[in-house]
Amino acid sequence: MHVCVLGAGVVGLTTAWALAEAGCEVTIIDAAAGPGQGASRGNGAQLSYNFVAPFAAPDTLWHLPALLLDSAAPLRIRPRLDAAFIRWNLEFLRACTGRMVRQTTAAQLALATLSRREMDKLVQTAPFEFSRRVNGKLVVYRGRASFETARRQVETQKAFGTAQIVLNGPECLREEPGLRIRPDQLQGGVYTPSEEVADCGAFCDRLAETLQTRNSVTFHLGRRAVPVLRDGRLVAVRLGTEEVTADQFVLCLGSGAAGFARACGFRLPIEPMKGYSLTMRPRGPSAELTHSVTDSDRKIVFAPLARPDGQVIRAAGCADLVGDDPRIDPKRLATIRRGVADALDVDLDSDNEGWAGLRPCTPDSRPLIGPSPLAGLFLNTGHGGLGWTLACGSARLAVDMLLGLAPSTDVTPFAPGRYRLR
């Protein structure tokens, strides 16, 4: 079977890898000049296999007025009179229930478990370096309400076998001596020993290089794909004057997937949520982090990445529903810098440029994995802030379904048909 993968981010590349491993001929197309240039390039670097709390939750709903009114809030929403945006928000509101949080948590944990297994298989076959380490994850909470919400989430996840430890404020600081938060500013935290960190951008570069050595894999980078439909089926994509045909196409274009779907005559409930990151140097060995850390109330994550010349810390944060706008807002980078200065001892001048990427978010925080309404087009997109974590598992599910194999985990929670796409 010849399969064309649309998108060369982490989801597209892992899908291409799984297809190639299954013996398929694979073509990979992306408008960017290199692999992993979108949301994969500078993300938070955390592989959160056991911490999958959805964005759509009662707690988020409670804070919506602040999100709409406070331009400096970690989560920011820019309302617009657009039918697709209004519809997405109505679907989001319907997902902000305790029942939906439990369902999404169970589904994401199962997919994350599969993703960890598939990642292990991949690196055994292609043992390249991308700063992957099992160093545990500590999520700290400054507010009592957010800490109590976290306690409840730990109890929810305990039913699915997740091993997490609830700590008080002083225990958090003993667990992670690299933190510079005052004890009186912390209510407590949740520590997950098995969590990992890894550089997603480096992973995309190395995986693309590995795929390029295979005769069965072809890349078309720097080429924007335009759908070609005949008799109600996607039969090709046009790259300028050239057409690429395939037996099946897999849509992995992240936040660009919604636009491609519109060109095909249907909708995808995906909104781009912009996030920012800085990659900085700690000020000496005592300032290095042992674990990855999430400052929950500030909505900033800190991931220590091993480099040949020493540790760097990736600080990522903000979640801006501001439309399809990839530009860097200096004020949002300043928000992250203030959060970093309030938690770590790092050289704030070691990254003066920063990075921004658009994460493809569905209303219920689950990806869309399954056949689209258009024959010949399969979906593997909409992973939100968990694309790095769920990529390998999503690729496994997509290839299982494309090849008619028994799915490696339940696909029902990720079925595109849970939304009206026409």
C-alpha positions as CSV (number, residue, x, y, z in Angstrom):
1,M,0.0,0.0,0.0
2,H,1.2,3.5,-0.8
3,V,0.3,6.0,1.9
4,C,0.9,9.7,1.7
5,V,1.3,11.4,5.1
6,L,0.4,15.1,5.1
7,G,2.6,16.7,7.8
8,A,6.2,16.3,8.9
9,G,5.8,17.2,12.6
10,V,6.1,14.6,15.3
11,V,2.7,13.0,14.6
12,G,3.3,12.8,10.9
13,L,6.8,11.4,11.2
14,T,5.9,8.8,13.8
15,T,2.9,7.8,11.5
16,A,5.3,7.5,8.6
17,W,7.7,5.4,10.7
18,A,4.9,3.0,11.7
19,L,3.7,2.7,8.1
20,A,7.3,2.1,6.8
21,E,7.9,-0.5,9.5
22,A,4.7,-2.3,8.4
23,G,6.0,-2.5,4.8
24,C,4.1,0.4,3.2
25,E,5.5,2.8,0.6
26,V,5.3,6.2,2.2
27,T,5.4,9.8,0.9
28,I,5.7,12.6,3.4
29,I,4.6,16.2,2.4
30,D,5.0,19.4,4.4
31,A,4.9,23.1,3.5
32,A,7.9,23.8,5.9
33,A,11.4,23.5,4.6
34,G,12.4,21.0,7.3
35,P,10.9,18.4,9.6
36,G,9.2,19.4,12.9
37,Q,9.0,23.1,12.2
38,G,5.6,23.7,13.7
39,A,4.4,22.9,17.2
40,S,7.0,20.1,17.5
41,R,10.1,22.4,17.3
42,G,10.2,24.1,20.7
43,N,7.5,22.5,22.8
44,G,7.7,21.9,26.6
45,A,9.8,18.7,26.1
46,Q,7.8,16.8,28.7
47,L,6.6,13.3,27.9
48,S,3.7,13.3,30.3
49,Y,2.5,9.7,30.1
50,N,0.8,9.8,33.4
51,F,-0.4,13.4,33.6
52,V,-3.1,13.9,31.0
53,A,-5.6,16.3,32.7
54,P,-7.7,17.8,29.8
55,F,-8.0,21.5,29.2
56,A,-11.8,21.1,29.0
57,A,-12.7,20.8,32.7
58,P,-15.0,22.4,35.3
59,D,-12.0,24.2,36.8
60,T,-11.2,25.8,33.4
61,L,-14.9,26.8,33.0
62,W,-14.8,28.5,36.4
63,H,-11.9,30.7,35.4
64,L,-13.3,31.7,32.0
65,P,-14.3,35.2,33.0
66,A,-10.7,35.9,34.0
67,L,-9.4,34.4,30.7
68,L,-11.6,36.8,28.8
69,L,-10.8,39.9,30.7
70,D,-7.1,39.6,31.9
71,S,-4.6,40.1,29.0
72,A,-1.8,38.9,31.2
73,A,-3.4,35.6,32.3
74,P,-1.5,32.3,31.5
75,L,-4.6,31.3,29.5
76,R,-5.9,33.9,27.1
77,I,-8.9,33.9,24.8
78,R,-9.5,36.4,22.0
79,P,-13.2,36.2,21.1
80,R,-14.1,36.6,17.5
81,L,-17.4,36.6,15.5
82,D,-16.5,33.5,13.5
83,A,-19.0,30.6,13.1
84,A,-16.3,27.9,13.5
85,F,-14.9,29.5,16.6
86,I,-18.3,29.9,18.2
87,R,-19.1,26.3,17.4
88,W,-15.8,25.1,18.8
89,N,-16.5,27.0,22.0
90,L,-20.0,25.6,22.4
91,E,-18.5,22.1,22.0
92,F,-15.8,23.0,24.5
93,L,-18.4,24.1,27.1
94,R,-20.3,20.8,26.7
95,A,-17.0,19.0,27.4
96,C,-16.4,20.8,30.7
97,T,-18.1,18.3,33.0
98,G,-16.8,15.9,35.5
99,R,-18.1,12.9,33.5
100,M,-16.2,14.1,30.4
101,V,-13.0,14.7,32.4
102,R,-13.1,11.1,33.7
103,Q,-13.8,9.7,30.2
104,T,-11.0,11.8,28.6
105,T,-8.6,10.9,31.4
106,A,-9.2,7.2,30.9
107,A,-8.8,7.4,27.1
108,Q,-5.7,9.5,27.2
109,L,-4.0,7.4,29.8
110,A,-4.6,4.3,27.7
111,L,-3.2,6.0,24.6
112,A,-0.3,7.4,26.6
113,T,0.6,3.9,27.9
114,L,0.6,2.6,24.3
115,S,2.6,5.6,23.2
116,R,5.4,4.9,25.8
117,R,5.6,1.2,24.5
118,E,5.8,2.3,20.9
119,M,8.4,4.9,21.7
120,D,10.5,2.2,23.4
121,K,10.2,0.0,20.3
122,L,11.2,2.9,18.0
123,V,14.4,3.8,19.9
124,Q,15.4,0.1,20.1
125,T,15.2,-0.1,16.3
126,A,16.6,3.4,15.6
127,P,18.8,4.3,18.7
128,F,19.4,8.0,18.0
129,E,20.0,10.7,20.7
130,F,17.3,13.3,21.5
131,S,17.9,13.9,25.2
132,R,15.4,11.4,26.4
133,R,15.6,10.8,30.2
134,V,13.3,9.2,32.8
135,N,13.7,11.8,35.6
136,G,10.2,12.2,37.1
137,K,7.8,15.1,37.0
138,L,6.8,17.4,39.8
139,V,3.7,19.6,39.4
140,V,3.6,22.3,42.0
141,Y,0.5,24.3,43.1
142,R,0.5,27.8,44.6
143,G,-3.2,28.1,45.2
144,R,-5.3,25.9,47.6
145,A,-8.1,25.5,45.1
146,S,-5.8,24.3,42.3
147,F,-4.1,21.9,44.7
148,E,-7.4,20.4,45.8
149,T,-8.4,20.0,42.1
150,A,-5.1,18.2,41.6
151,R,-5.8,15.9,44.5
152,R,-9.1,14.9,42.9
153,Q,-7.4,14.3,39.6
154,V,-4.8,12.0,41.3
155,E,-7.7,10.0,42.8
156,T,-9.3,9.8,39.4
157,Q,-6.1,8.5,37.8
158,K,-5.4,6.1,40.6
159,A,-8.2,4.0,39.4
160,F,-6.3,3.5,36.1
161,G,-3.1,2.4,37.8
162,T,-1.2,5.7,37.8
163,A,1.5,5.9,40.5
164,Q,1.6,9.5,41.8
165,I,2.7,10.9,45.1
166,V,1.0,14.0,46.7
167,L,3.5,16.2,48.5
168,N,3.2,19.3,50.7
169,G,5.1,22.5,50.0
170,P,8.3,21.7,51.9
171,E,8.4,18.2,50.5
172,C,8.2,19.6,47.0
173,L,11.3,21.8,47.6
174,R,13.2,18.8,49.1
175,E,12.3,16.7,46.1
176,E,13.4,19.4,43.6
177,P,16.3,21.4,45.1
178,G,16.7,23.4,41.9
179,L,13.4,25.3,42.6
180,R,13.7,28.8,44.1
181,I,10.1,29.2,45.1
182,R,9.5,30.3,48.8
183,P,7.9,27.6,50.9
184,D,5.0,29.9,51.9
185,Q,4.1,30.3,48.2
186,L,3.5,26.5,47.8
187,Q,0.4,24.6,48.8
188,G,1.8,21.3,47.6
189,G,2.5,19.2,44.5
190,V,2.1,15.9,42.7
191,Y,5.2,13.9,41.9
192,T,5.2,11.2,39.2
193,P,8.5,9.2,39.3
194,S,8.1,7.5,35.9
195,E,7.7,10.6,33.7
196,E,10.2,11.6,31.0
197,V,11.7,14.5,29.2
198,A,13.0,14.6,25.6
199,D,13.8,17.1,22.9
200,C,10.9,16.8,20.4
201,G,12.7,19.0,17.8
202,A,15.8,16.8,17.9
203,F,13.6,13.7,17.7
204,C,12.0,15.0,14.5
205,D,15.3,15.8,13.0
206,R,16.8,12.4,13.8
207,L,13.7,10.4,12.8
208,A,13.5,12.2,9.5
209,E,17.1,11.4,8.8
210,T,16.5,7.8,9.6
211,L,13.4,7.7,7.3
212,Q,15.3,9.3,4.5
213,T,17.7,6.3,4.4
214,R,14.8,4.0,3.4
215,N,14.1,3.4,-0.2
216,S,10.4,3.1,0.6
217,V,10.1,6.6,1.9
218,T,10.0,9.9,-0.1
219,F,10.0,13.4,1.3
220,H,8.5,16.5,-0.3
221,L,9.4,19.4,2.0
222,G,8.7,23.1,1.4
223,R,5.7,22.1,-0.7
224,R,2.1,23.0,0.2
225,A,-0.4,20.3,-0.6
226,V,-3.7,21.1,-2.3
227,P,-6.4,18.4,-2.4
228,V,-7.5,16.8,-5.6
229,L,-11.0,15.2,-5.4
230,R,-12.6,13.0,-7.9
231,D,-16.0,11.2,-7.5
232,G,-16.2,12.0,-3.8
233,R,-12.7,10.7,-3.0
234,L,-9.3,12.2,-2.3
235,V,-7.1,10.8,-5.1
236,A,-4.1,13.1,-5.1
237,V,-2.6,16.3,-3.8
238,R,-1.2,19.0,-6.0
239,L,2.2,20.4,-5.3
240,G,2.4,23.3,-7.7
241,T,2.2,21.7,-11.1
242,E,3.0,18.2,-9.8
243,E,0.4,15.7,-8.5
244,V,1.1,13.0,-5.9
245,T,-1.2,10.0,-5.9
246,A,-1.6,7.4,-3.2
247,D,-3.9,4.6,-2.0
248,Q,-4.6,6.5,1.2
249,F,-3.8,9.9,2.7
250,V,-3.2,10.6,6.4
251,L,-3.9,14.1,7.6
252,C,-1.3,15.1,10.3
253,L,-1.1,18.8,9.6
254,G,-1.7,19.9,13.2
255,S,-3.4,23.3,13.4
256,G,-3.3,23.4,9.6
257,A,-5.6,20.3,9.4
258,A,-8.7,22.4,9.7
259,G,-7.9,24.4,6.6
260,F,-7.1,21.3,4.5
261,A,-10.4,19.8,5.7
262,R,-12.3,22.9,4.6
263,A,-10.7,22.6,1.1
264,C,-12.0,19.0,1.1
265,G,-15.6,20.0,1.9
266,F,-15.9,19.2,5.7
267,R,-15.0,20.7,9.0
268,L,-12.6,19.7,11.8
269,P,-13.2,21.0,15.3
270,I,-9.6,22.2,15.8
271,E,-8.5,25.6,17.1
272,P,-4.9,26.7,17.2
273,M,-3.7,27.3,20.8
274,K,-0.5,29.3,20.8
275,G,2.3,28.4,23.2
276,Y,5.7,29.9,23.9
277,S,9.0,28.7,25.1
278,L,12.5,29.8,26.1
279,T,15.6,27.6,26.4
280,M,18.0,28.9,29.0
281,R,21.1,28.0,31.0
282,P,21.0,27.4,34.7
283,R,23.4,29.5,36.8
284,G,25.7,26.7,37.9
285,P,25.2,23.1,39.0
286,S,23.1,24.0,42.1
287,A,20.6,25.6,39.8
288,E,20.1,22.6,37.5
289,L,16.9,20.7,37.7
290,T,16.7,17.0,38.7
291,H,13.1,16.6,37.5
292,S,10.8,18.2,35.0
293,V,8.6,20.7,36.8
294,T,5.2,22.3,36.1
295,D,4.2,25.5,37.9
296,S,0.5,24.8,37.5
297,D,-0.9,28.2,38.6
298,R,1.6,30.0,36.3
299,K,0.9,27.5,33.5
300,I,4.6,27.1,32.9
301,V,6.6,23.9,32.5
302,F,10.4,23.5,33.0
303,A,12.2,20.6,31.4
304,P,15.9,19.9,31.9
305,L,17.5,18.8,28.7
306,A,21.0,17.2,28.5
307,R,23.3,18.8,25.9
308,P,26.9,18.0,25.2
309,D,28.0,21.3,26.7
310,G,25.7,21.0,29.8
311,Q,22.1,21.2,30.9
312,V,19.6,23.6,29.4
313,I,16.1,24.2,30.8
314,R,13.2,24.5,28.4
315,A,10.6,26.8,29.9
316,A,7.3,26.7,28.0
317,G,3.9,28.3,28.8
318,C,0.9,30.3,27.9
319,A,-2.1,29.0,26.1
320,D,-3.6,31.6,23.7
321,L,-6.7,31.0,21.7
322,V,-6.1,33.9,19.4
323,G,-6.6,32.4,16.0
324,D,-4.2,31.3,13.3
325,D,-1.4,33.7,14.3
326,P,2.1,32.3,14.6
327,R,3.8,35.6,15.5
328,I,5.7,36.0,18.8
329,D,4.1,38.4,21.2
330,P,6.9,39.9,23.3
331,K,4.5,40.5,26.2
332,R,3.8,36.8,26.4
333,L,7.5,35.9,26.4
334,A,7.9,38.5,29.2
335,T,5.2,36.6,31.1
336,I,7.2,33.4,30.9
337,R,10.4,35.2,31.8
338,R,8.7,36.5,35.0
339,G,7.5,33.0,35.8
340,V,11.0,31.6,35.3
341,A,12.6,34.3,37.5
342,D,10.0,33.5,40.2
343,A,10.9,29.8,40.2
344,L,14.5,29.1,38.9
345,D,18.0,30.6,39.0
346,V,18.8,30.8,35.3
347,D,20.5,33.1,32.9
348,L,17.5,35.0,31.5
349,D,19.6,36.5,28.7
350,S,20.7,33.1,27.4
351,D,17.7,33.0,25.1
352,N,16.7,36.5,23.8
353,E,14.5,35.3,20.9
354,G,12.1,32.6,22.2
355,W,9.8,30.5,20.2
356,A,6.0,30.2,19.6
357,G,4.0,27.3,18.1
358,L,0.3,26.6,17.4
359,R,-1.0,23.5,19.1
360,P,-4.1,21.9,17.4
361,C,-6.8,21.6,20.1
362,T,-10.1,19.8,19.9
363,P,-13.0,20.9,22.3
364,D,-12.6,17.7,24.5
365,S,-8.8,17.6,24.4
366,R,-8.7,14.2,22.6
367,P,-7.1,13.7,19.2
368,L,-9.1,12.8,16.1
369,I,-7.9,9.3,14.9
370,G,-10.0,7.5,12.2
371,P,-11.5,7.9,8.8
372,S,-12.6,11.3,7.7
373,P,-16.0,12.0,5.9
374,L,-14.0,12.0,2.6
375,A,-13.0,8.6,1.2
376,G,-9.3,8.2,0.9
377,L,-8.4,10.6,3.8
378,F,-7.6,9.3,7.3
379,L,-7.2,11.6,10.3
380,N,-4.5,11.6,12.9
381,T,-4.5,15.2,14.3
382,G,-5.9,17.4,17.0
383,H,-3.5,16.4,19.9
384,G,-3.4,19.8,21.6
385,G,-0.6,20.1,24.1
386,L,0.0,16.3,24.2
387,G,1.2,15.7,20.7
388,W,4.7,14.9,21.9
389,T,3.4,12.5,24.5
390,L,0.8,10.7,22.3
391,A,2.5,10.7,18.9
392,C,3.8,7.2,18.9
393,G,0.6,5.7,20.3
394,S,-1.5,7.6,17.9
395,A,0.7,6.5,15.0
396,R,0.2,2.9,16.1
397,L,-3.6,3.2,16.3
398,A,-3.7,4.9,12.9
399,V,-1.7,2.2,11.2
400,D,-3.7,-0.5,12.9
401,M,-6.9,0.9,11.4
402,L,-5.4,1.7,8.0
403,L,-4.1,-1.9,7.6
404,G,-7.3,-3.5,9.0
405,L,-5.5,-4.9,12.2
406,A,-7.0,-5.2,15.6
407,P,-6.5,-1.8,17.3
408,S,-3.8,-1.8,20.1
409,T,-6.2,0.1,22.4
410,D,-9.8,1.3,22.2
411,V,-10.2,3.7,19.3
412,T,-13.8,4.8,20.2
413,P,-12.9,7.8,22.3
414,F,-10.8,9.3,19.5
415,A,-13.3,8.6,16.7
416,P,-13.8,11.7,14.5
417,G,-17.5,10.8,14.3
418,R,-18.1,12.1,17.9
419,Y,-18.4,15.5,16.2
420,R,-20.5,16.6,13.3
421,L,-18.0,17.1,10.6
422,R,-20.4,18.1,7.8
